[in-house]
């Protein structure tokens, strides 16, 4: 164990002292914060009020123009199309909507003019306004009151509650799905990043013949185990730095680019252009944003259990796959030769994410989710995507952990058998048949 510890210590210190580690430890949180901040900043910079001119030759908007929505206001211009185009160019409106004389039963012939192409969002809002006007005209012709129909529409919000042996617990499907994907993605990403580091480290020592000197003092199994544990420490260190720095950076910028402030600025601009109706709509947008925050607060997730299991499956999944990546590195001489062995190792990880979209998040307690959370190849991601939804019995969680530990011990033994032979073999193309023979070599 002392030799394994010395090797792990060397691997850890060698990597954390590199400039690349320090740079990525700082850039990681910035990129994380940027994922959330940049879209908001872009929306703020491009959040300019748009004015759509309406040439209503068909009288569709004879009573009133469409109500202002989002950042769009409507202004009436001449119903004559050539005159309307002249006004459009002179006033530099964002778009010109032309409503021809039409049959309300079969409305057709609408045209929208713009200078540099029409954005999808603006086009969708204009289409929605025209559709609403046509529907209102049809209801009026049929003698139906649109206000009465609106009062008959129901907007129901369901509060989900999980029933278990411990009692009732509030839940939120949206929040649970978000937490599940976040945990699964972090484990998936770190297994790949640091698993490949193990493989490249073993290949580098093998090709530089350094390992020939090292294994005169330690056994190949001890060398591989030390590498896996040392790089695992690097992964935990970087993850901890990312979490702490991401939280600090996100908290710092939240005040300046918060959705509430953006909505408030939008209210002030739209009010000046469109009056009190826009105020109601902007408040509705703000209410939707508050509902998301409220749902996250009310979701009674067991964050202690989720955090503890995340650390276990993060480490367990890394050790399980790290041993396999180390075995691949010892069996080949170049990264080109790794492709034939990488596919069987990485396919279960990719498969878990594919199945997650169809099964794990839609039926987290079904048979497929159960078996995937038991098999060590898929359990690190599958179980972490089940836990936020609740309802996972403790015996299933305990069994999954035991099987992952047993799987890790099995892969360490398997990788050690390959490592002791492959680490000193050069210039030979290794096949699966050759690997199977290495497992049964004596000594």
C-alpha positions as CSV (number, residue, x, y, z in Angstrom):
1,X,0.0,0.0,0.0
2,X,2.9,2.4,0.7
3,X,4.1,2.0,-2.9
4,X,0.6,2.5,-4.3
5,X,0.4,5.7,-2.1
6,X,3.7,7.0,-3.4
7,X,2.7,6.5,-7.0
8,X,-0.7,8.1,-6.4
9,X,1.0,11.0,-4.7
10,X,3.4,11.5,-7.6
11,X,0.6,11.4,-10.2
12,X,-1.5,13.8,-8.2
13,X,1.2,16.4,-7.6
14,X,2.6,16.2,-11.1
15,X,-0.8,17.1,-12.6
16,X,-2.0,19.7,-10.1
17,X,1.2,21.7,-10.5
18,X,0.8,22.0,-14.3
19,X,-0.3,25.3,-15.7
20,X,-2.9,23.6,-17.8
21,X,-4.6,22.3,-14.6
22,X,-4.7,25.7,-13.0
23,X,-5.9,27.3,-16.2
24,X,-8.8,24.8,-16.7
25,X,-9.7,25.1,-13.0
26,X,-10.2,28.8,-13.5
27,X,-11.7,28.6,-17.0
28,X,-14.2,25.9,-16.1
29,X,-16.3,28.0,-13.7
30,X,-16.1,30.9,-16.1
31,X,-17.4,28.7,-18.9
32,X,-20.1,27.4,-16.6
33,X,-21.2,30.9,-15.6
34,X,-21.0,31.9,-19.3
35,X,-23.4,29.2,-20.3
36,X,-26.1,30.9,-18.2
37,X,-24.9,34.5,-18.5
38,X,-24.1,34.8,-22.2
39,X,-27.6,34.0,-23.5
40,X,-29.1,36.5,-21.0
41,X,-26.6,39.2,-22.0
42,X,-27.2,38.5,-25.7
43,X,-31.0,38.8,-25.0
44,X,-30.3,42.1,-23.2
45,X,-28.2,43.6,-26.0
46,X,-30.6,42.5,-28.7
47,X,-33.7,43.3,-26.7
48,X,-34.8,46.2,-29.0
49,X,-38.4,47.2,-29.5
50,X,-39.7,46.2,-32.9
51,X,-42.4,48.1,-34.7
52,X,-44.5,46.3,-37.3
53,X,-46.4,48.5,-39.8
54,X,-49.9,47.2,-40.8
55,X,-51.4,48.0,-44.2
56,X,-54.9,46.7,-43.7
57,X,-56.6,46.7,-47.1
58,X,-58.9,43.8,-46.0
59,X,-60.2,45.5,-42.9
60,X,-59.1,42.6,-40.7
61,X,-57.9,45.1,-38.0
62,X,-60.6,47.7,-38.6
63,X,-61.7,47.7,-34.9
64,X,-58.2,47.8,-33.4
65,X,-54.6,46.7,-34.2
66,X,-53.1,43.7,-32.5
67,X,-52.1,44.2,-28.9
68,X,-48.4,44.7,-28.1
69,X,-46.7,41.5,-27.3
70,X,-43.1,40.8,-26.0
71,X,-41.1,43.6,-27.6
72,X,-43.4,44.1,-30.7
73,X,-45.8,47.0,-31.3
74,X,-48.0,47.5,-34.3
75,X,-48.7,50.8,-36.1
76,X,-51.3,51.4,-38.8
77,X,-50.1,52.8,-42.1
78,X,-51.9,53.4,-45.5
79,X,-53.9,50.5,-46.8
80,X,-52.6,51.2,-50.3
81,X,-49.5,48.9,-50.7
82,X,-47.3,51.2,-52.7
83,X,-47.9,54.1,-50.3
84,X,-47.4,51.7,-47.3
85,X,-44.0,50.6,-48.8
86,X,-43.0,54.2,-49.1
87,X,-43.9,54.9,-45.4
88,X,-42.1,51.7,-44.4
89,X,-38.9,52.8,-46.1
90,X,-39.2,56.4,-44.7
91,X,-39.9,55.5,-41.1
92,X,-37.6,52.4,-41.1
93,X,-40.1,50.0,-39.5
94,X,-38.9,46.5,-38.7
95,X,-41.5,44.9,-40.8
96,X,-44.6,45.7,-43.0
97,X,-47.7,43.4,-42.8
98,X,-50.0,43.7,-45.8
99,X,-53.5,42.4,-45.3
100,X,-55.3,42.0,-48.7
101,X,-59.0,41.9,-49.3
102,X,-59.9,38.4,-48.2
103,X,-62.5,35.8,-47.7
104,X,-62.6,35.2,-43.9
105,X,-63.5,31.5,-44.5
106,X,-60.4,31.0,-46.6
107,X,-57.9,33.7,-45.6
108,X,-54.9,33.9,-48.0
109,X,-52.5,36.4,-49.6
110,X,-50.9,37.9,-46.5
111,X,-47.5,39.4,-47.1
112,X,-44.7,40.6,-44.8
113,X,-42.0,42.8,-46.0
114,X,-38.6,43.4,-44.3
115,X,-35.2,44.8,-45.2
116,X,-32.7,42.1,-44.1
117,X,-34.9,39.0,-43.7
118,X,-37.4,38.2,-41.0
119,X,-36.4,36.5,-37.8
120,X,-38.2,33.4,-36.8
121,X,-39.4,35.0,-33.5
122,X,-40.8,38.1,-35.2
123,X,-42.5,36.0,-38.0
124,X,-44.1,33.7,-35.4
125,X,-45.5,36.7,-33.4
126,X,-46.9,38.3,-36.5
127,X,-48.5,35.0,-37.7
128,X,-50.0,34.6,-34.2
129,X,-51.5,38.1,-34.3
130,X,-53.1,37.5,-37.7
131,X,-54.4,34.1,-36.7
132,X,-56.0,35.6,-33.6
133,X,-57.6,38.3,-35.6
134,X,-59.0,35.8,-38.1
135,X,-60.4,33.7,-35.3
136,X,-62.0,36.7,-33.7
137,X,-63.7,37.7,-37.0
138,X,-65.0,34.2,-37.5
139,X,-66.4,34.1,-34.0
140,X,-68.1,37.5,-34.5
141,X,-69.6,36.3,-37.8
142,X,-70.9,33.2,-36.1
143,X,-72.5,35.3,-33.3
144,X,-70.2,34.0,-30.6
145,X,-68.7,36.2,-27.9
146,X,-65.0,35.7,-27.7
147,X,-64.8,37.0,-24.1
148,X,-67.2,34.2,-23.0
149,X,-65.0,31.6,-24.7
150,X,-61.9,33.0,-22.9
151,X,-63.6,32.6,-19.6
152,X,-64.3,28.9,-20.3
153,X,-60.6,28.1,-20.8
154,X,-58.9,26.6,-17.8
155,X,-55.3,26.9,-16.8
156,X,-54.6,24.2,-14.3
157,X,-51.4,23.8,-12.4
158,X,-50.8,20.4,-10.7
159,X,-48.8,20.1,-7.5
160,X,-47.1,16.7,-7.5
161,X,-46.6,14.9,-4.2
162,X,-44.7,11.7,-3.7
163,X,-46.1,9.1,-1.3
164,X,-43.6,6.8,0.4
165,X,-43.1,5.0,3.7
166,X,-41.5,8.1,5.1
167,X,-44.7,10.1,4.4
168,X,-45.7,12.8,1.8
169,X,-43.1,14.8,0.0
170,X,-43.5,17.6,-2.5
171,X,-41.8,17.0,-5.9
172,X,-41.3,18.7,-9.2
173,X,-40.9,16.7,-12.4
174,X,-39.1,19.6,-14.2
175,X,-36.6,20.2,-11.3
176,X,-36.0,16.5,-10.9
177,X,-35.3,16.1,-14.6
178,X,-32.8,19.0,-14.6
179,X,-31.0,17.7,-11.5
180,X,-30.9,14.2,-13.0
181,X,-29.3,15.4,-16.3
182,X,-26.8,17.6,-14.5
183,X,-25.6,14.8,-12.3
184,X,-25.5,12.3,-15.2
185,X,-23.6,14.7,-17.5
186,X,-21.0,15.6,-14.9
187,X,-20.2,11.9,-14.2
188,X,-20.1,11.2,-18.0
189,X,-17.8,14.1,-18.7
190,X,-15.3,13.4,-15.9
191,X,-15.1,9.7,-16.7
192,X,-14.1,10.5,-20.2
193,X,-11.7,13.4,-19.3
194,X,-9.8,11.6,-16.6
195,X,-10.2,8.1,-18.0
196,X,-8.4,9.2,-21.2
197,X,-5.7,10.9,-19.0
198,X,-5.0,7.5,-17.4
199,X,-4.8,5.8,-20.8
200,X,-2.4,8.5,-22.2
201,X,-0.3,8.4,-19.1
202,X,0.2,4.7,-19.4
203,X,0.9,4.9,-23.1
204,X,3.5,7.7,-22.5
205,X,5.4,5.7,-20.0
206,X,5.3,2.7,-22.1
207,X,6.5,4.4,-25.3
208,X,9.2,6.3,-23.5
209,X,10.4,3.0,-21.8
210,X,10.2,4.7,-18.4
211,X,8.0,1.9,-17.1
212,X,10.9,-0.6,-17.6
213,X,12.8,1.2,-14.9
214,X,9.7,1.7,-12.6
215,X,8.5,-1.9,-12.6
216,X,11.9,-3.0,-11.3
217,X,10.8,-1.5,-7.9
218,X,7.0,-2.0,-8.0
219,X,4.6,-4.5,-9.5
220,X,2.6,-3.5,-12.6
221,X,-0.6,-3.8,-10.7
222,X,0.6,-1.4,-8.0
223,X,1.7,1.1,-10.7
224,X,-1.7,1.0,-12.4
225,X,-3.6,1.2,-9.1
226,X,-1.5,4.2,-8.0
227,X,-2.2,6.0,-11.4
228,X,-5.9,5.4,-11.1
229,X,-6.1,6.7,-7.5
230,X,-3.8,9.6,-8.1
231,X,-5.7,10.9,-11.1
232,X,-9.0,10.3,-9.2
233,X,-7.7,12.8,-6.6
234,X,-7.0,15.3,-9.4
235,X,-10.5,14.9,-10.6
236,X,-12.0,15.5,-7.2
237,X,-9.8,18.5,-6.6
238,X,-10.8,20.1,-9.9
239,X,-14.5,19.2,-9.3
240,X,-14.4,20.9,-5.9
241,X,-12.7,24.0,-7.3
242,X,-15.3,24.2,-10.1
243,X,-18.2,23.9,-7.7
244,X,-16.8,26.6,-5.3
245,X,-15.7,29.0,-8.0
246,X,-18.9,28.5,-10.1
247,X,-21.1,29.2,-7.1
248,X,-19.1,32.4,-6.4
249,X,-19.0,33.7,-10.0
250,X,-22.7,32.9,-10.6
251,X,-23.7,34.6,-7.4
252,X,-21.6,37.7,-8.3
253,X,-23.1,38.1,-11.8
254,X,-26.7,37.1,-10.9
255,X,-27.5,40.6,-9.6
256,X,-26.4,42.4,-12.8
257,X,-28.1,40.1,-15.3
258,X,-31.0,38.7,-13.3
259,X,-34.2,37.9,-15.2
260,X,-36.2,40.3,-12.9
261,X,-34.0,43.3,-13.9
262,X,-34.3,42.4,-17.6
263,X,-38.1,42.1,-17.4
264,X,-38.3,45.4,-15.5
265,X,-36.3,47.1,-18.2
266,X,-38.6,45.6,-20.8
267,X,-41.6,46.8,-18.9
268,X,-40.3,50.4,-18.9
269,X,-39.5,50.4,-22.6
270,X,-42.7,48.7,-23.8
271,X,-44.9,50.8,-21.5
272,X,-43.7,53.9,-23.2
273,X,-44.6,52.5,-26.6
274,X,-47.8,50.5,-25.9
275,X,-49.4,51.4,-22.6
276,X,-50.8,49.4,-19.8
277,X,-51.5,46.2,-21.8
278,X,-47.8,45.6,-22.3
279,X,-47.4,46.0,-18.6
280,X,-49.7,43.1,-17.9
281,X,-47.9,40.9,-20.4
282,X,-44.4,41.8,-19.1
283,X,-45.6,41.0,-15.6
284,X,-46.8,37.7,-16.9
285,X,-43.3,37.0,-18.2
286,X,-41.9,37.9,-14.8
287,X,-44.4,35.6,-13.2
288,X,-43.3,32.7,-15.3
289,X,-39.7,33.3,-14.3
290,X,-40.7,33.4,-10.6
291,X,-42.7,30.2,-11.1
292,X,-39.5,28.4,-12.1
293,X,-37.7,29.6,-9.0
294,X,-40.6,28.7,-6.9
295,X,-40.8,25.2,-8.3
296,X,-37.1,24.7,-7.5
297,X,-37.6,25.9,-3.9
298,X,-40.7,23.8,-3.4
299,X,-39.2,20.6,-4.8
300,X,-38.5,18.7,-1.7
301,X,-35.4,16.9,-3.0
302,X,-33.2,15.0,-0.6
303,X,-30.1,17.0,-1.5
304,X,-28.0,15.3,1.2
305,X,-28.7,11.9,-0.2
306,X,-28.2,13.1,-3.8
307,X,-24.9,14.8,-3.0
308,X,-23.6,11.7,-1.1
309,X,-24.6,9.3,-3.8
310,X,-23.1,11.6,-6.5
311,X,-19.7,11.5,-4.8
312,X,-19.9,7.7,-4.5
313,X,-21.0,7.1,-8.1
314,X,-18.6,9.8,-9.3
315,X,-15.7,8.0,-7.7
316,X,-17.0,4.5,-8.3
317,X,-17.7,5.1,-12.0
318,X,-14.3,6.7,-12.5
319,X,-12.4,3.9,-10.8
320,X,-14.4,1.3,-12.7
321,X,-13.8,2.8,-16.1
322,X,-10.3,4.2,-15.2
323,X,-9.1,0.7,-14.8
324,X,-10.4,-0.3,-18.3
325,X,-8.8,2.8,-19.8
326,X,-5.5,2.0,-18.2
327,X,-5.7,-1.6,-19.6
328,X,-6.3,-0.2,-23.1
329,X,-3.3,2.2,-22.7
330,X,-1.0,-0.7,-21.7
331,X,-2.1,-2.9,-24.6
332,X,-1.4,-0.5,-27.4
333,X,1.5,1.6,-28.6
334,X,-0.4,4.6,-30.2
335,X,-3.7,6.4,-29.9
336,X,-4.6,5.1,-33.4
337,X,-4.6,1.5,-32.1
338,X,-7.0,2.4,-29.2
339,X,-10.0,2.9,-31.4
340,X,-10.9,-0.8,-31.6
341,X,-10.9,-1.1,-27.8
342,X,-12.5,2.2,-27.0
343,X,-15.8,1.4,-28.6
344,X,-16.8,-1.5,-26.3
345,X,-15.7,0.5,-23.2
346,X,-17.5,3.8,-24.0
347,X,-20.6,2.4,-25.6
348,X,-22.4,1.7,-22.3
349,X,-21.9,5.3,-21.2
350,X,-23.3,6.6,-24.5
351,X,-26.1,4.1,-24.4
352,X,-27.2,5.2,-20.9
353,X,-27.7,8.8,-22.1
354,X,-29.6,7.6,-25.2
355,X,-31.9,5.5,-23.0
356,X,-32.2,8.3,-20.4
357,X,-34.2,10.4,-22.8
358,X,-36.6,7.7,-23.7
359,X,-36.9,5.7,-20.4
360,X,-34.9,6.9,-17.3
361,X,-36.5,10.3,-17.0
362,X,-40.0,9.2,-18.1
363,X,-40.2,6.0,-16.1
364,X,-37.4,6.2,-13.5
365,X,-38.8,3.2,-11.5
366,X,-39.4,0.9,-14.4
367,X,-37.7,-2.4,-15.2
368,X,-35.2,-0.9,-17.7
369,X,-34.2,1.8,-15.2
370,X,-33.9,-0.8,-12.4
371,X,-31.6,-3.1,-14.4
372,X,-29.5,-0.3,-15.8
373,X,-29.0,1.1,-12.3
374,X,-27.7,-2.4,-11.1
375,X,-25.2,-3.1,-13.9
376,X,-21.9,-1.5,-13.1
377,X,-21.3,-0.4,-16.7
378,X,-24.4,1.8,-16.6
379,X,-25.2,2.3,-12.9
380,X,-23.0,5.4,-12.2
381,X,-25.2,7.5,-14.6
382,X,-28.5,5.5,-14.4
383,X,-28.8,5.5,-10.6
384,X,-27.9,9.2,-10.4
385,X,-30.7,9.9,-12.9
386,X,-33.2,8.0,-10.9
387,X,-32.5,9.4,-7.5
388,X,-33.8,13.0,-8.0
389,X,-37.3,11.5,-8.9
390,X,-37.4,9.7,-5.5
391,X,-39.0,6.3,-5.0
392,X,-35.7,4.4,-5.1
393,X,-35.8,1.7,-2.3
394,X,-32.7,1.7,-0.1
395,X,-32.1,-2.0,-0.8
396,X,-31.8,-1.1,-4.5
397,X,-29.4,1.7,-3.8
398,X,-27.3,-0.5,-1.5
399,X,-27.3,-3.4,-4.0
400,X,-26.3,-1.0,-6.8
401,X,-23.4,0.3,-4.7
402,X,-22.2,-3.2,-3.8
403,X,-22.3,-4.3,-7.4
404,X,-20.4,-1.3,-8.5
405,X,-17.7,-2.0,-5.9
406,X,-17.6,-5.6,-7.0
407,X,-17.4,-4.5,-10.6
408,X,-14.5,-2.1,-9.8
409,X,-12.6,-4.9,-8.1
410,X,-13.3,-7.2,-11.1
411,X,-12.1,-4.6,-13.6
412,X,-9.0,-3.9,-11.5
413,X,-8.1,-7.6,-11.5
414,X,-8.9,-7.9,-15.2
415,X,-6.9,-4.7,-16.1
416,X,-4.0,-5.9,-13.9
417,X,-3.8,-9.1,-15.9
418,X,-3.7,-7.2,-19.1
419,X,-1.4,-4.5,-17.7
420,X,1.4,-6.9,-16.5
421,X,1.8,-8.3,-20.0
422,X,1.0,-5.4,-22.3
423,X,3.1,-2.8,-20.5
424,X,6.3,-4.5,-21.8
425,X,5.1,-5.5,-25.2
426,X,6.1,-3.2,-28.1
427,X,5.5,-3.2,-31.9
428,X,2.7,-5.8,-32.0
429,X,-0.9,-5.3,-33.1
430,X,-3.0,-6.6,-30.2
431,X,-6.3,-8.4,-30.9
432,X,-9.1,-9.4,-28.7
433,X,-7.9,-13.0,-28.9
434,X,-4.5,-12.0,-27.8
435,X,-5.9,-10.1,-24.8
436,X,-7.9,-13.2,-23.7
437,X,-4.6,-15.2,-23.7
438,X,-3.0,-12.6,-21.5
439,X,-5.6,-13.1,-18.8
440,X,-4.5,-16.7,-18.2
441,X,-0.7,-16.3,-18.3
442,X,0.9,-17.5,-15.1
443,X,3.1,-15.4,-13.0
